Amino acid sequence: KIDCTGHDSVVCCAGHGSCVKARKGCWITLSEWKYDPDASRYIPVCVKTEFVDGEKIKEDVFYKLVNGEFVEI
């Protein structure tokens, strides 16, 4: 879980169960993980970056990736 308080920043939170929030004007990157029974562990299945524009991605709202999409939490 990362709370980015900087301006014009780029923040990446890539661990299993990761979530992030940032100020308007920043970029956020998240990863999504799924359990792979063949490997007996979680594996990354998606990494995505979005710009915090205040509309599509809101300022100071935590997000996580679900099915490859940013979801508010």
Buried (B, 14 or more C-beta within 10 A) or exposed (E): EBEBEEEEBEBBBEEEEBBBBBBBBBBBBBBBBEEEEEEEEEEEEBEBEBEBEEEEBBBEBBBBBEEEEBEEE
